[in-house]
Amino acid sequence: MKGKYITVLDFEIGRVFQYEFLEHWEENEDSDNIEWYLTTVKGHRLNNIEWMAHDIKEIVDPTIRRITN
């Protein structure tokens, strides 16, 4: 798994979350460990989310061009 950030779409509460990778995570971290982190540590429910790992922190919002965190 490659990326420095995890973005989560949580459909249960209608919000988007972005987390930075923890220092001990490796670039090739597998999805089972990330899903464990998202459910056990962050409290998301897997059946109500979609997530992805990525390298760029910037979020693109087409309604206002670009915004950054």
PDB file of N, CA, C, O and CB in Angstrom:
ATOM      1  N   MET A   1       0.858  -1.170   0.000  1.00  0.00           N
ATOM      2  CA  MET A   1       0.000   0.000   0.000  1.00  0.00           C
ATOM      3  C   MET A   1       0.898   1.226   0.000  1.00  0.00           C
ATOM      4  O   MET A   1       1.726   1.394   0.895  1.00  0.00           O
ATOM      5  CB  MET A   1      -0.973   0.002   1.225  1.00  0.00           C
ATOM      6  N   LYS A   2       0.740   2.065  -0.983  1.00  0.00           N
ATOM      7  CA  LYS A   2       1.590   3.239  -1.087  1.00  0.00           C
ATOM      8  C   LYS A   2       0.772   4.477  -0.776  1.00  0.00           C
ATOM      9  O   LYS A   2      -0.381   4.585  -1.196  1.00  0.00           O
ATOM     10  CB  LYS A   2       2.227   3.340  -2.488  1.00  0.00           C
ATOM     11  N   GLY A   3       1.359   5.412  -0.043  1.00  0.00           N
ATOM     12  CA  GLY A   3       0.700   6.671   0.238  1.00  0.00           C
ATOM     13  C   GLY A   3       1.025   7.170   1.631  1.00  0.00           C
ATOM     14  O   GLY A   3       1.385   6.398   2.520  1.00  0.00           O
ATOM     15  N   LYS A   4       0.891   8.473   1.802  1.00  0.00           N
ATOM     16  CA  LYS A   4       1.174   9.098   3.090  1.00  0.00           C
ATOM     17  C   LYS A   4      -0.096   9.490   3.834  1.00  0.00           C
ATOM     18  O   LYS A   4      -0.045   9.815   5.020  1.00  0.00           O
ATOM     19  CB  LYS A   4       2.045  10.317   2.892  1.00  0.00           C
ATOM     20  N   TYR A   5      -1.223   9.462   3.156  1.00  0.00           N
ATOM     21  CA  TYR A   5      -2.492   9.875   3.748  1.00  0.00           C
ATOM     22  C   TYR A   5      -3.563   8.837   3.452  1.00  0.00           C
ATOM     23  O   TYR A   5      -3.491   8.127   2.449  1.00  0.00           O
ATOM     24  CB  TYR A   5      -2.921  11.259   3.220  1.00  0.00           C
ATOM     25  N   ILE A   6      -4.555   8.754   4.329  1.00  0.00           N
ATOM     26  CA  ILE A   6      -5.732   7.933   4.097  1.00  0.00           C
ATOM     27  C   ILE A   6      -6.930   8.866   4.123  1.00  0.00           C
ATOM     28  O   ILE A   6      -7.125   9.602   5.090  1.00  0.00           O
ATOM     29  CB  ILE A   6      -5.866   6.783   5.165  1.00  0.00           C
ATOM     30  N   THR A   7      -7.729   8.841   3.075  1.00  0.00           N
ATOM     31  CA  THR A   7      -8.974   9.599   3.039  1.00  0.00           C
ATOM     32  C   THR A   7     -10.124   8.613   3.147  1.00  0.00           C
ATOM     33  O   THR A   7     -10.163   7.598   2.451  1.00  0.00           O
ATOM     34  CB  THR A   7      -9.087  10.460   1.737  1.00  0.00           C
ATOM     35  N   VAL A   8     -11.066   8.932   4.040  1.00  0.00           N
ATOM     36  CA  VAL A   8     -12.205   8.064   4.319  1.00  0.00           C
ATOM     37  C   VAL A   8     -13.491   8.814   4.013  1.00  0.00           C
ATOM     38  O   VAL A   8     -13.707   9.919   4.511  1.00  0.00           O
ATOM     39  CB  VAL A   8     -12.188   7.578   5.793  1.00  0.00           C
ATOM     40  N   LEU A   9     -14.344   8.214   3.195  1.00  0.00           N
ATOM     41  CA  LEU A   9     -15.702   8.715   2.992  1.00  0.00           C
ATOM     42  C   LEU A   9     -16.591   7.913   3.933  1.00  0.00           C
ATOM     43  O   LEU A   9     -16.772   6.711   3.739  1.00  0.00           O
ATOM     44  CB  LEU A   9     -16.173   8.583   1.475  1.00  0.00           C
ATOM     45  N   ASP A  10     -17.145   8.564   4.943  1.00  0.00           N
ATOM     46  CA  ASP A  10     -17.987   7.878   5.922  1.00  0.00           C
ATOM     47  C   ASP A  10     -19.443   8.195   5.611  1.00  0.00           C
ATOM     48  O   ASP A  10     -19.932   9.279   5.928  1.00  0.00           O
ATOM     49  CB  ASP A  10     -17.623   8.301   7.383  1.00  0.00           C
ATOM     50  N   PHE A  11     -20.130   7.246   4.992  1.00  0.00           N
ATOM     51  CA  PHE A  11     -21.509   7.447   4.555  1.00  0.00           C
ATOM     52  C   PHE A  11     -22.492   7.429   5.718  1.00  0.00           C
ATOM     53  O   PHE A  11     -23.594   7.967   5.608  1.00  0.00           O
ATOM     54  CB  PHE A  11     -21.893   6.387   3.548  1.00  0.00           C
ATOM     55  N   GLU A  12     -22.106   6.821   6.815  1.00  0.00           N
ATOM     56  CA  GLU A  12     -22.989   6.745   7.978  1.00  0.00           C
ATOM     57  C   GLU A  12     -23.250   8.124   8.572  1.00  0.00           C
ATOM     58  O   GLU A  12     -24.369   8.433   8.981  1.00  0.00           O
ATOM     59  CB  GLU A  12     -22.389   5.827   9.039  1.00  0.00           C
ATOM     60  N   ILE A  13     -22.206   8.951   8.615  1.00  0.00           N
ATOM     61  CA  ILE A  13     -22.380  10.286   9.198  1.00  0.00           C
ATOM     62  C   ILE A  13     -22.238  11.405   8.166  1.00  0.00           C
ATOM     63  O   ILE A  13     -22.367  12.583   8.499  1.00  0.00           O
ATOM     64  CB  ILE A  13     -21.373  10.496  10.310  1.00  0.00           C
ATOM     65  N   GLY A  14     -21.974  11.031   6.918  1.00  0.00           N
ATOM     66  CA  GLY A  14     -21.908  12.022   5.851  1.00  0.00           C
ATOM     67  C   GLY A  14     -20.725  12.967   5.937  1.00  0.00           C
ATOM     68  O   GLY A  14     -20.864  14.161   5.671  1.00  0.00           O
ATOM     69  N   ARG A  15     -19.551  12.441   6.310  1.00  0.00           N
ATOM     70  CA  ARG A  15     -18.360  13.276   6.422  1.00  0.00           C
ATOM     71  C   ARG A  15     -17.171  12.618   5.734  1.00  0.00           C
ATOM     72  O   ARG A  15     -17.153  11.411   5.492  1.00  0.00           O
ATOM     73  CB  ARG A  15     -18.033  13.550   7.893  1.00  0.00           C
ATOM     74  N   VAL A  16     -16.180  13.449   5.427  1.00  0.00           N
ATOM     75  CA  VAL A  16     -14.926  12.984   4.840  1.00  0.00           C
ATOM     76  C   VAL A  16     -13.828  13.214   5.873  1.00  0.00           C
ATOM     77  O   VAL A  16     -13.729  14.296   6.451  1.00  0.00           O
ATOM     78  CB  VAL A  16     -14.606  13.724   3.483  1.00  0.00           C
ATOM     79  N   PHE A  17     -13.011  12.202   6.099  1.00  0.00           N
ATOM     80  CA  PHE A  17     -11.902  12.289   7.046  1.00  0.00           C
ATOM     81  C   PHE A  17     -10.602  12.051   6.303  1.00  0.00           C
ATOM     82  O   PHE A  17     -10.556  11.292   5.335  1.00  0.00           O
ATOM     83  CB  PHE A  17     -12.068  11.269   8.207  1.00  0.00           C
ATOM     84  N   GLN A  18      -9.535  12.713   6.767  1.00  0.00           N
ATOM     85  CA  GLN A  18      -8.215  12.474   6.198  1.00  0.00           C
ATOM     86  C   GLN A  18      -7.240  12.265   7.349  1.00  0.00           C
ATOM     87  O   GLN A  18      -7.155  13.083   8.265  1.00  0.00           O
ATOM     88  CB  GLN A  18      -7.762  13.659   5.277  1.00  0.00           C
ATOM     89  N   TYR A  19      -6.508  11.160   7.289  1.00  0.00           N
ATOM     90  CA  TYR A  19      -5.540  10.818   8.325  1.00  0.00           C
ATOM     91  C   TYR A  19      -4.155  10.715   7.708  1.00  0.00           C
ATOM     92  O   TYR A  19      -4.002  10.254   6.577  1.00  0.00           O
ATOM     93  CB  TYR A  19      -5.925   9.495   9.030  1.00  0.00           C
ATOM     94  N   GLU A  20      -3.141  11.149   8.463  1.00  0.00           N
ATOM     95  CA  GLU A  20      -1.765  10.944   8.034  1.00  0.00           C
ATOM     96  C   GLU A  20      -1.335   9.558   8.474  1.00  0.00           C
ATOM     97  O   GLU A  20      -1.754   9.073   9.525  1.00  0.00           O
ATOM     98  CB  GLU A  20      -0.816  12.038   8.611  1.00  0.00           C
ATOM     99  N   PHE A  21      -0.493   8.920   7.665  1.00  0.00           N
ATOM    100  CA  PHE A  21       0.045   7.623   8.058  1.00  0.00           C
ATOM    101  C   PHE A  21       0.835   7.783   9.346  1.00  0.00           C
ATOM    102  O   PHE A  21       1.530   8.779   9.544  1.00  0.00           O
ATOM    103  CB  PHE A  21       0.933   7.022   6.937  1.00  0.00           C
ATOM    104  N   LEU A  22       0.721   6.800  10.209  1.00  0.00           N
ATOM    105  CA  LEU A  22       1.522   6.803  11.428  1.00  0.00           C
ATOM    106  C   LEU A  22       2.962   6.491  11.066  1.00  0.00           C
ATOM    107  O   LEU A  22       3.235   5.832  10.063  1.00  0.00           O
ATOM    108  CB  LEU A  22       0.976   5.781  12.462  1.00  0.00           C
ATOM    109  N   GLU A  23       3.881   6.971  11.892  1.00  0.00           N
ATOM    110  CA  GLU A  23       5.303   6.807  11.579  1.00  0.00           C
ATOM    111  C   GLU A  23       5.715   5.352  11.403  1.00  0.00           C
ATOM    112  O   GLU A  23       6.611   5.065  10.610  1.00  0.00           O
ATOM    113  CB  GLU A  23       6.138   7.430  12.662  1.00  0.00           C
ATOM    114  N   HIS A  24       5.082   4.422  12.124  1.00  0.00           N
ATOM    115  CA  HIS A  24       5.519   3.031  12.058  1.00  0.00           C
ATOM    116  C   HIS A  24       4.940   2.271  10.868  1.00  0.00           C
ATOM    117  O   HIS A  24       5.296   1.114  10.645  1.00  0.00           O
ATOM    118  CB  HIS A  24       5.146   2.327  13.328  1.00  0.00           C
ATOM    119  N   TRP A  25       4.063   2.895  10.112  1.00  0.00           N
ATOM    120  CA  TRP A  25       3.511   2.224   8.938  1.00  0.00           C
ATOM    121  C   TRP A  25       4.541   2.227   7.827  1.00  0.00           C
ATOM    122  O   TRP A  25       5.240   3.217   7.611  1.00  0.00           O
ATOM    123  CB  TRP A  25       2.204   2.903   8.470  1.00  0.00           C
ATOM    124  N   GLU A  26       4.624   1.138   7.143  1.00  0.00           N
ATOM    125  CA  GLU A  26       5.531   1.005   6.007  1.00  0.00           C
ATOM    126  C   GLU A  26       4.800   1.390   4.734  1.00  0.00           C
ATOM    127  O   GLU A  26       3.570   1.412   4.710  1.00  0.00           O
ATOM    128  CB  GLU A  26       6.087  -0.434   5.902  1.00  0.00           C
ATOM    129  N   GLU A  27       5.541   1.694   3.676  1.00  0.00           N
ATOM    130  CA  GLU A  27       4.924   2.011   2.385  1.00  0.00           C
ATOM    131  C   GLU A  27       4.096   0.859   1.856  1.00  0.00           C
ATOM    132  O   GLU A  27       3.115   1.079   1.145  1.00  0.00           O
ATOM    133  CB  GLU A  27       5.987   2.381   1.370  1.00  0.00           C
ATOM    134  N   ASN A  28       4.471  -0.357   2.188  1.00  0.00           N
ATOM    135  CA  ASN A  28       3.757  -1.521   1.669  1.00  0.00           C
ATOM    136  C   ASN A  28       2.760  -2.086   2.682  1.00  0.00           C
ATOM    137  O   ASN A  28       2.420  -3.268   2.622  1.00  0.00           O
ATOM    138  CB  ASN A  28       4.750  -2.601   1.268  1.00  0.00           C
ATOM    139  N   GLU A  29       2.295  -1.259   3.601  1.00  0.00           N
ATOM    140  CA  GLU A  29       1.322  -1.703   4.607  1.00  0.00           C
ATOM    141  C   GLU A  29       0.110  -2.313   3.925  1.00  0.00           C
ATOM    142  O   GLU A  29      -0.398  -1.762   2.949  1.00  0.00           O
ATOM    143  CB  GLU A  29       0.891  -0.527   5.515  1.00  0.00           C
ATOM    144  N   ASP A  30      -0.356  -3.445   4.431  1.00  0.00           N
ATOM    145  CA  ASP A  30      -1.479  -4.096   3.768  1.00  0.00           C
ATOM    146  C   ASP A  30      -2.815  -3.520   4.221  1.00  0.00           C
ATOM    147  O   ASP A  30      -2.917  -2.893   5.275  1.00  0.00           O
ATOM    148  CB  ASP A  30      -1.445  -5.590   4.030  1.00  0.00           C
ATOM    149  N   SER A  31      -3.819  -3.744   3.413  1.00  0.00           N
ATOM    150  CA  SER A  31      -5.124  -3.134   3.658  1.00  0.00           C
ATOM    151  C   SER A  31      -5.787  -3.670   4.926  1.00  0.00           C
ATOM    152  O   SER A  31      -6.588  -2.963   5.537  1.00  0.00           O
ATOM    153  CB  SER A  31      -6.033  -3.367   2.467  1.00  0.00           C
ATOM    154  N   ASP A  32      -5.475  -4.900   5.335  1.00  0.00           N
ATOM    155  CA  ASP A  32      -6.059  -5.432   6.573  1.00  0.00           C
ATOM    156  C   ASP A  32      -5.636  -4.608   7.781  1.00  0.00           C
ATOM    157  O   ASP A  32      -6.455  -4.325   8.656  1.00  0.00           O
ATOM    158  CB  ASP A  32      -5.651  -6.894   6.773  1.00  0.00           C
ATOM    159  N   ASN A  33      -4.370  -4.223   7.837  1.00  0.00           N
ATOM    160  CA  ASN A  33      -3.893  -3.406   8.957  1.00  0.00           C
ATOM    161  C   ASN A  33      -4.484  -2.006   8.923  1.00  0.00           C
ATOM    162  O   ASN A  33      -4.807  -1.444   9.969  1.00  0.00           O
ATOM    163  CB  ASN A  33      -2.372  -3.323   8.942  1.00  0.00           C
ATOM    164  N   ILE A  34      -4.627  -1.446   7.746  1.00  0.00           N
ATOM    165  CA  ILE A  34      -5.225  -0.117   7.633  1.00  0.00           C
ATOM    166  C   ILE A  34      -6.691  -0.178   8.038  1.00  0.00           C
ATOM    167  O   ILE A  34      -7.180   0.706   8.741  1.00  0.00           O
ATOM    168  CB  ILE A  34      -5.081   0.433   6.193  1.00  0.00           C
ATOM    169  N   GLU A  35      -7.392  -1.213   7.601  1.00  0.00           N
ATOM    170  CA  GLU A  35      -8.801  -1.343   7.980  1.00  0.00           C
ATOM    171  C   GLU A  35      -8.949  -1.591   9.481  1.00  0.00           C
ATOM    172  O   GLU A  35      -9.913  -1.122  10.086  1.00  0.00           O
ATOM    173  CB  GLU A  35      -9.464  -2.483   7.191  1.00  0.00           C
ATOM    174  N   TRP A  36      -8.014  -2.318  10.092  1.00  0.00           N
ATOM    175  CA  TRP A  36      -8.023  -2.481  11.541  1.00  0.00           C
ATOM    176  C   TRP A  36      -7.894  -1.116  12.213  1.00  0.00           C
ATOM    177  O   TRP A  36      -8.634  -0.808  13.147  1.00  0.00           O
ATOM    178  CB  TRP A  36      -6.881  -3.424  11.997  1.00  0.00           C
ATOM    179  N   TYR A  37      -6.948  -0.296  11.736  1.00  0.00           N
ATOM    180  CA  TYR A  37      -6.738   1.045  12.288  1.00  0.00           C
ATOM    181  C   TYR A  37      -8.001   1.903  12.146  1.00  0.00           C
ATOM    182  O   TYR A  37      -8.407   2.583  13.088  1.00  0.00           O
ATOM    183  CB  TYR A  37      -5.549   1.733  11.588  1.00  0.00           C
ATOM    184  N   LEU A  38      -8.610   1.864  10.967  1.00  0.00           N
ATOM    185  CA  LEU A  38      -9.794   2.693  10.728  1.00  0.00           C
ATOM    186  C   LEU A  38     -10.973   2.275  11.601  1.00  0.00           C
ATOM    187  O   LEU A  38     -11.756   3.124  12.028  1.00  0.00           O
ATOM    188  CB  LEU A  38     -10.192   2.623   9.263  1.00  0.00           C
ATOM    189  N   THR A  39     -11.108   0.983  11.868  1.00  0.00           N
ATOM    190  CA  THR A  39     -12.238   0.518  12.675  1.00  0.00           C
ATOM    191  C   THR A  39     -11.937   0.558  14.171  1.00  0.00           C
ATOM    192  O   THR A  39     -12.731   1.092  14.945  1.00  0.00           O
ATOM    193  CB  THR A  39     -12.618  -0.896  12.270  1.00  0.00           C
ATOM    194  N   THR A  40     -10.818   0.008  14.580  1.00  0.00           N
ATOM    195  CA  THR A  40     -10.513  -0.121  16.003  1.00  0.00           C
ATOM    196  C   THR A  40     -10.050   1.187  16.625  1.00  0.00           C
ATOM    197  O   THR A  40     -10.470   1.533  17.728  1.00  0.00           O
ATOM    198  CB  THR A  40      -9.459  -1.175  16.208  1.00  0.00           C
ATOM    199  N   VAL A  41      -9.199   1.904  15.935  1.00  0.00           N
ATOM    200  CA  VAL A  41      -8.634   3.137  16.498  1.00  0.00           C
ATOM    201  C   VAL A  41      -9.519   4.344  16.201  1.00  0.00           C
ATOM    202  O   VAL A  41      -9.759   5.171  17.081  1.00  0.00           O
ATOM    203  CB  VAL A  41      -7.225   3.377  15.944  1.00  0.00           C
ATOM    204  N   LYS A  42     -10.005   4.447  14.961  1.00  0.00           N
ATOM    205  CA  LYS A  42     -10.762   5.631  14.555  1.00  0.00           C
ATOM    206  C   LYS A  42     -12.271   5.468  14.656  1.00  0.00           C
ATOM    207  O   LYS A  42     -12.995   6.462  14.586  1.00  0.00           O
ATOM    208  CB  LYS A  42     -10.408   5.989  13.157  1.00  0.00           C
ATOM    209  N   GLY A  43     -12.771   4.236  14.821  1.00  0.00           N
ATOM    210  CA  GLY A  43     -14.189   4.019  15.058  1.00  0.00           C
ATOM    211  C   GLY A  43     -15.098   3.970  13.844  1.00  0.00           C
ATOM    212  O   GLY A  43     -16.319   4.034  13.986  1.00  0.00           O
ATOM    213  N   HIS A  44     -14.523   3.857  12.648  1.00  0.00           N
ATOM    214  CA  HIS A  44     -15.345   3.731  11.442  1.00  0.00           C
ATOM    215  C   HIS A  44     -15.890   2.307  11.331  1.00  0.00           C
ATOM    216  O   HIS A  44     -15.327   1.376  11.908  1.00  0.00           O
ATOM    217  CB  HIS A  44     -14.525   4.100  10.176  1.00  0.00           C
ATOM    218  N   ARG A  45     -16.969   2.142  10.598  1.00  0.00           N
ATOM    219  CA  ARG A  45     -17.529   0.820  10.306  1.00  0.00           C
ATOM    220  C   ARG A  45     -17.276   0.514   8.835  1.00  0.00           C
ATOM    221  O   ARG A  45     -17.690   1.274   7.960  1.00  0.00           O
ATOM    222  CB  ARG A  45     -19.066   0.757  10.640  1.00  0.00           C
ATOM    223  N   LEU A  46     -16.600  -0.590   8.563  1.00  0.00           N
ATOM    224  CA  LEU A  46     -16.179  -0.904   7.195  1.00  0.00           C
ATOM    225  C   LEU A  46     -17.329  -0.962   6.211  1.00  0.00           C
ATOM    226  O   LEU A  46     -17.157  -0.603   5.046  1.00  0.00           O
ATOM    227  CB  LEU A  46     -15.451  -2.210   7.176  1.00  0.00           C
ATOM    228  N   ASN A  47     -18.497  -1.405   6.645  1.00  0.00           N
ATOM    229  CA  ASN A  47     -19.614  -1.509   5.708  1.00  0.00           C
ATOM    230  C   ASN A  47     -20.233  -0.151   5.383  1.00  0.00           C
ATOM    231  O   ASN A  47     -21.130  -0.066   4.543  1.00  0.00           O
ATOM    232  CB  ASN A  47     -20.675  -2.428   6.272  1.00  0.00           C
ATOM    233  N   ASN A  48     -19.760   0.919   6.045  1.00  0.00           N
ATOM    234  CA  ASN A  48     -20.294   2.255   5.793  1.00  0.00           C
ATOM    235  C   ASN A  48     -19.256   3.232   5.262  1.00  0.00           C
ATOM    236  O   ASN A  48     -19.510   4.436   5.220  1.00  0.00           O
ATOM    237  CB  ASN A  48     -20.887   2.803   7.050  1.00  0.00           C
ATOM    238  N   ILE A  49     -18.082   2.733   4.854  1.00  0.00           N
ATOM    239  CA  ILE A  49     -17.030   3.638   4.384  1.00  0.00           C
ATOM    240  C   ILE A  49     -16.414   3.145   3.079  1.00  0.00           C
ATOM    241  O   ILE A  49     -16.527   1.976   2.710  1.00  0.00           O
ATOM    242  CB  ILE A  49     -15.942   3.788   5.450  1.00  0.00           C
ATOM    243  N   GLU A  50     -15.765   4.070   2.404  1.00  0.00           N
ATOM    244  CA  GLU A  50     -14.808   3.790   1.328  1.00  0.00           C
ATOM    245  C   GLU A  50     -13.552   4.556   1.716  1.00  0.00           C
ATOM    246  O   GLU A  50     -13.642   5.663   2.247  1.00  0.00           O
ATOM    247  CB  GLU A  50     -15.359   4.221  -0.126  1.00  0.00           C
ATOM    248  N   TRP A  51     -12.373   3.974   1.455  1.00  0.00           N
ATOM    249  CA  TRP A  51     -11.133   4.655   1.804  1.00  0.00           C
ATOM    250  C   TRP A  51     -10.095   4.443   0.717  1.00  0.00           C
ATOM    251  O   TRP A  51     -10.177   3.516  -0.090  1.00  0.00           O
ATOM    252  CB  TRP A  51     -10.602   4.161   3.157  1.00  0.00           C
ATOM    253  N   MET A  52      -9.110   5.341   0.727  1.00  0.00           N
ATOM    254  CA  MET A  52      -7.983   5.189  -0.187  1.00  0.00           C
ATOM    255  C   MET A  52      -6.738   5.784   0.443  1.00  0.00           C
ATOM    256  O   MET A  52      -6.815   6.716   1.244  1.00  0.00           O
ATOM    257  CB  MET A  52      -8.277   5.858  -1.550  1.00  0.00           C
ATOM    258  N   ALA A  53      -5.596   5.238   0.075  1.00  0.00           N
ATOM    259  CA  ALA A  53      -4.301   5.771   0.490  1.00  0.00           C
ATOM    260  C   ALA A  53      -3.734   6.554  -0.678  1.00  0.00           C
ATOM    261  O   ALA A  53      -3.871   6.149  -1.832  1.00  0.00           O
ATOM    262  CB  ALA A  53      -3.320   4.632   0.941  1.00  0.00           C
ATOM    263  N   HIS A  54      -3.087   7.698  -0.372  1.00  0.00           N
ATOM    264  CA  HIS A  54      -2.557   8.556  -1.431  1.00  0.00           C
ATOM    265  C   HIS A  54      -1.420   9.408  -0.901  1.00  0.00           C
ATOM    266  O   HIS A  54      -1.220   9.508   0.310  1.00  0.00           O
ATOM    267  CB  HIS A  54      -3.662   9.447  -2.013  1.00  0.00           C
ATOM    268  N   ASP A  55      -0.679  10.019  -1.808  1.00  0.00           N
ATOM    269  CA  ASP A  55       0.510  10.793  -1.445  1.00  0.00           C
ATOM    270  C   ASP A  55       0.277  12.289  -1.298  1.00  0.00           C
ATOM    271  O   ASP A  55       1.049  12.957  -0.610  1.00  0.00           O
ATOM    272  CB  ASP A  55       1.561  10.576  -2.461  1.00  0.00           C
ATOM    273  N   ILE A  56      -0.743  12.825  -1.910  1.00  0.00           N
ATOM    274  CA  ILE A  56      -0.947  14.275  -1.925  1.00  0.00           C
ATOM    275  C   ILE A  56      -2.026  14.652  -0.918  1.00  0.00           C
ATOM    276  O   ILE A  56      -3.130  14.107  -0.951  1.00  0.00           O
ATOM    277  CB  ILE A  56      -1.333  14.765  -3.346  1.00  0.00           C
ATOM    278  N   LYS A  57      -1.709  15.584  -0.022  1.00  0.00           N
ATOM    279  CA  LYS A  57      -2.647  15.986   1.021  1.00  0.00           C
ATOM    280  C   LYS A  57      -3.759  16.885   0.473  1.00  0.00           C
ATOM    281  O   LYS A  57      -4.860  16.915   1.024  1.00  0.00           O
ATOM    282  CB  LYS A  57      -1.903  16.703   2.140  1.00  0.00           C
ATOM    283  N   GLU A  58      -3.480  17.607  -0.593  1.00  0.00           N
ATOM    284  CA  GLU A  58      -4.421  18.572  -1.146  1.00  0.00           C
ATOM    285  C   GLU A  58      -5.740  17.903  -1.539  1.00  0.00           C
ATOM    286  O   GLU A  58      -5.750  16.805  -2.097  1.00  0.00           O
ATOM    287  CB  GLU A  58      -3.807  19.272  -2.357  1.00  0.00           C
ATOM    288  N   ILE A  59      -6.843  18.575  -1.242  1.00  0.00           N
ATOM    289  CA  ILE A  59      -8.173  18.119  -1.639  1.00  0.00           C
ATOM    290  C   ILE A  59      -8.681  19.062  -2.724  1.00  0.00           C
ATOM    291  O   ILE A  59      -8.627  20.281  -2.567  1.00  0.00           O
ATOM    292  CB  ILE A  59      -9.161  18.074  -0.412  1.00  0.00           C
ATOM    293  N   VAL A  60      -9.168  18.500  -3.816  1.00  0.00           N
ATOM    294  CA  VAL A  60      -9.687  19.299  -4.927  1.00  0.00           C
ATOM    295  C   VAL A  60     -11.196  19.394  -4.792  1.00  0.00           C
ATOM    296  O   VAL A  60     -11.883  18.378  -4.684  1.00  0.00           O
ATOM    297  CB  VAL A  60      -9.290  18.685  -6.304  1.00  0.00           C
ATOM    298  N   ASP A  61     -11.707  20.614  -4.800  1.00  0.00           N
ATOM    299  CA  ASP A  61     -13.146  20.865  -4.739  1.00  0.00           C
ATOM    300  C   ASP A  61     -13.515  21.632  -6.005  1.00  0.00           C
ATOM    301  O   ASP A  61     -13.173  22.808  -6.126  1.00  0.00           O
ATOM    302  CB  ASP A  61     -13.553  21.667  -3.431  1.00  0.00           C
ATOM    303  N   PRO A  62     -14.206  20.991  -6.952  1.00  0.00           N
ATOM    304  CA  PRO A  62     -14.474  21.644  -8.229  1.00  0.00           C
ATOM    305  C   PRO A  62     -15.379  22.876  -8.119  1.00  0.00           C
ATOM    306  O   PRO A  62     -15.440  23.676  -9.053  1.00  0.00           O
ATOM    307  CB  PRO A  62     -15.095  20.659  -9.166  1.00  0.00           C
ATOM    308  N   THR A  63     -16.070  23.037  -7.011  1.00  0.00           N
ATOM    309  CA  THR A  63     -16.946  24.208  -6.869  1.00  0.00           C
ATOM    310  C   THR A  63     -16.163  25.471  -6.556  1.00  0.00           C
ATOM    311  O   THR A  63     -16.637  26.574  -6.827  1.00  0.00           O
ATOM    312  CB  THR A  63     -17.976  23.965  -5.780  1.00  0.00           C
ATOM    313  N   ILE A  64     -14.972  25.327  -5.988  1.00  0.00           N
ATOM    314  CA  ILE A  64     -14.159  26.505  -5.683  1.00  0.00           C
ATOM    315  C   ILE A  64     -12.717  26.324  -6.158  1.00  0.00           C
ATOM    316  O   ILE A  64     -11.794  26.925  -5.608  1.00  0.00           O
ATOM    317  CB  ILE A  64     -14.183  26.791  -4.178  1.00  0.00           C
ATOM    318  N   ARG A  65     -12.538  25.512  -7.160  1.00  0.00           N
ATOM    319  CA  ARG A  65     -11.231  25.199  -7.752  1.00  0.00           C
ATOM    320  C   ARG A  65     -10.416  24.314  -6.846  1.00  0.00           C
ATOM    321  O   ARG A  65     -10.551  23.093  -6.916  1.00  0.00           O
ATOM    322  CB  ARG A  65     -10.459  26.472  -8.053  1.00  0.00           C
ATOM    323  N   ARG A  66      -9.564  24.880  -5.985  1.00  0.00           N
ATOM    324  CA  ARG A  66      -8.722  24.063  -5.128  1.00  0.00           C
ATOM    325  C   ARG A  66      -8.674  24.641  -3.728  1.00  0.00           C
ATOM    326  O   ARG A  66      -8.643  25.855  -3.526  1.00  0.00           O
ATOM    327  CB  ARG A  66      -7.314  23.948  -5.704  1.00  0.00           C
ATOM    328  N   ILE A  67      -8.670  23.716  -2.759  1.00  0.00           N
ATOM    329  CA  ILE A  67      -8.456  24.118  -1.372  1.00  0.00           C
ATOM    330  C   ILE A  67      -7.406  23.190  -0.793  1.00  0.00           C
ATOM    331  O   ILE A  67      -7.237  22.073  -1.281  1.00  0.00           O
ATOM    332  CB  ILE A  67      -9.788  24.071  -0.535  1.00  0.00           C
ATOM    333  N   THR A  68      -6.711  23.620   0.216  1.00  0.00           N
ATOM    334  CA  THR A  68      -5.723  22.787   0.888  1.00  0.00           C
ATOM    335  C   THR A  68      -6.030  22.768   2.367  1.00  0.00           C
ATOM    336  O   THR A  68      -6.648  23.684   2.908  1.00  0.00           O
ATOM    337  CB  THR A  68      -4.285  23.295   0.631  1.00  0.00           C
ATOM    338  N   ASN A  69      -5.588  21.711   3.003  1.00  0.00           N
ATOM    339  CA  ASN A  69      -5.788  21.572   4.460  1.00  0.00           C
ATOM    340  C   ASN A  69      -4.684  22.237   5.211  1.00  0.00           C
ATOM    341  O   ASN A  69      -4.679  22.225   6.442  1.00  0.00           O
ATOM    342  CB  ASN A  69      -5.874  20.108   4.870  1.00  0.00           C
TER     343      ASN A  69
END
